[in-house]
Amino acid sequence: MSDASNQNEGVVSPVDFVALSAGRMIGRYEVVSVLGQGGFGITYRARDSQLGREVAIKEYLPLALAVRQDGTTVLPRSTGAAEDFTWGRERFVAEGRTLASLQDAPAIVRVFDFLEANGTAYIVMQLLHGETLEARLKRTGPSRPPISTASCGRCSTGWSRSITRASCIATSSRPTSCSTTRATRR
């Protein structure tokens, strides 16, 4: 997950009543800030208290199916949504396991851990320092491709081969979820 906070220095973020607040603990991880939000969850910048490193944590919180109660606990929005919420949480955990097994796959962020807490599930990933594809497109404009066609092709081919081999269904490839970094892993 990308750290785009450098672009927002000096900007006061609005209070988010759905996200976990800074300082909250998820297992051994302390929430530092929100990196992004989408229809199925929230991604946080966090600090691993045991290893002393920053990580990104993706929280399963589909707003159509769930609500946050008491600032921490996630509950199905209704008894009718409970079955879908539970099924989605199980798929989310399975996705975490699958992504963790793809440690050396190109173009896939490293997964360090996944856990269930607060009535939901979390995937703990490497925090990438770079620019989101969305920010890069805004900066360079669509007329000048920010990344060469060849590198995009290599990236998406490696990503799709790895995902196909692992039979992973749910992933995010939105411009806000894709990052460009200075260093690439092999």
C-alpha positions in Angstrom: 0.0 0.0 0.0 1.3 3.4 -0.9 2.1 6.2 1.5 0.8 9.4 -0.2 1.0 11.5 2.9 3.9 13.5 1.6 1.6 15.2 -0.9 -0.8 16.3 1.9 1.6 17.8 4.4 0.1 20.8 6.2 -3.4 19.9 5.2 -5.8 19.2 8.1 -7.8 16.0 7.5 -11.5 16.0 8.3 -12.6 13.8 11.2 -13.7 10.4 10.0 -16.3 8.8 12.1 -16.0 5.4 10.5 -12.2 4.9 10.6 -10.3 3.8 13.7 -8.7 6.8 15.4 -5.0 7.3 15.7 -3.5 5.5 18.6 -6.0 2.5 18.5 -4.3 -0.9 18.6 -5.1 -3.7 16.2 -3.2 -6.6 17.8 0.4 -5.4 18.1 -0.1 -2.6 15.5 -0.9 1.0 16.5 -2.9 3.0 14.0 -1.1 6.2 12.9 -3.4 7.6 10.2 -5.8 6.7 7.4 -4.1 6.1 4.0 -7.3 5.5 2.0 -10.9 4.4 2.0 -13.1 2.5 -0.5 -16.4 0.6 -0.6 -15.0 -2.5 1.1 -12.6 -1.1 3.7 -10.1 1.3 5.0 -6.3 1.2 4.8 -4.3 2.6 7.6 -0.7 3.6 8.2 0.3 1.8 11.4 3.3 1.0 13.5 4.3 -2.6 14.4 5.1 -2.3 18.1 7.3 -5.4 18.2 9.4 -4.8 15.1 9.3 -1.0 15.2 8.5 -0.6 11.6 5.7 1.2 9.7 3.1 -1.0 7.9 -0.1 -0.6 5.9 -3.2 -2.3 7.3 -6.2 -3.0 5.2 -9.4 -3.4 7.3 -12.5 -5.3 6.0 -15.3 -2.8 6.5 -17.9 -2.9 3.6 -20.1 0.1 4.4 -23.1 -1.5 2.6 -22.9 -4.4 5.0 -21.4 -3.2 8.2 -21.1 -0.4 10.8 -18.6 0.5 13.4 -19.9 0.6 17.0 -18.1 2.2 20.0 -15.3 3.5 17.8 -13.7 0.0 17.4 -16.1 -3.0 16.9 -17.4 -3.8 13.4 -20.9 -5.3 13.2 -23.1 -6.4 10.3 -25.5 -3.5 9.5 -28.6 -5.8 9.9 -29.5 -9.4 10.5 -30.1 -9.6 6.7 -26.6 -8.4 6.0 -24.9 -10.7 8.5 -24.5 -13.7 6.2 -23.0 -11.6 3.4 -20.7 -9.8 5.8 -19.4 -13.1 7.3 -18.9 -14.6 3.8 -17.0 -11.5 2.7 -14.8 -11.5 5.8 -13.9 -15.2 5.2 -13.0 -14.3 1.5 -10.9 -11.3 2.8 -9.0 -13.6 5.2 -8.5 -16.1 2.3 -7.2 -13.2 0.1 -4.7 -12.4 2.9 -3.4 -16.0 2.9 -3.2 -16.0 -0.8 -1.3 -12.7 -1.1 1.1 -13.8 1.7 1.9 -16.9 -0.3 2.9 -14.7 -3.3 6.0 -13.1 -1.5 8.2 -13.1 -4.6 5.6 -12.3 -7.2 6.2 -9.1 -9.2 3.9 -6.1 -8.7 2.3 -7.5 -5.5 2.8 -5.8 -2.1 4.3 -8.0 0.6 1.9 -9.3 3.2 3.4 -9.6 6.7 0.4 -10.8 8.7 -3.4 -11.1 8.7 -5.6 -11.2 11.8 -9.2 -11.1 13.0 -10.1 -8.6 15.7 -12.9 -6.1 16.5 -15.4 -8.3 14.7 -13.6 -7.9 11.4 -10.4 -8.9 9.6 -7.1 -7.1 8.7 -4.3 -7.7 6.3 -0.9 -6.2 7.4 1.2 -5.2 4.4 4.5 -3.5 3.5 4.1 0.2 3.5 5.3 1.4 0.1 6.7 4.9 -0.2 5.8 6.3 -3.5 3.1 7.9 -5.5 -0.3 6.4 -6.4 -1.0 5.9 -10.0 -4.0 8.3 -9.6 -1.7 11.1 -8.3 0.9 10.5 -11.0 -1.8 10.6 -13.8 -3.1 13.9 -12.3 0.5 15.3 -12.2 1.6 14.2 -15.7 -1.7 14.2 -17.5 -3.1 11.5 -19.7 -1.3 12.7 -22.8 2.1 11.8 -21.3 2.0 8.3 -20.0 3.6 8.3 -16.4 4.9 4.8 -16.9 6.1 3.2 -20.1 3.7 0.8 -21.8 6.3 -1.9 -21.5 6.7 -1.6 -17.8 2.9 -1.4 -17.3 2.6 -4.6 -19.4 5.3 -6.4 -17.4 3.7 -5.3 -14.1 0.2 -6.3 -15.0 1.3 -9.6 -16.6 3.3 -10.6 -13.6 0.5 -9.6 -11.3 -2.2 -11.4 -13.3 -0.1 -14.6 -13.7 0.5 -14.7 -9.9 -3.1 -14.1 -9.1 -4.3 -16.7 -11.6 -2.0 -19.3 -10.3 -3.2 -18.7 -6.8 -6.9 -18.6 -7.8 -7.4 -15.3 -6.0 -10.7 -13.5 -6.8 -10.9 -10.3 -4.9 -8.1 -7.7 -5.5 -8.0 -4.0 -6.0 -6.4 -2.5 -9.0 -7.9 1.0 -8.9 -5.5 3.9 -9.6 -5.7 4.9 -6.0 -4.5 1.4 -5.0 -1.7 1.1 -7.5 1.7 2.7 -6.6 4.9 3.6 -8.4 8.0 3.4 -6.3 11.6 4.2 -7.1 12.9 0.7 -6.3 11.4 -2.4 -7.7 11.7 -5.9 -6.2 12.6 -8.9 -8.2 
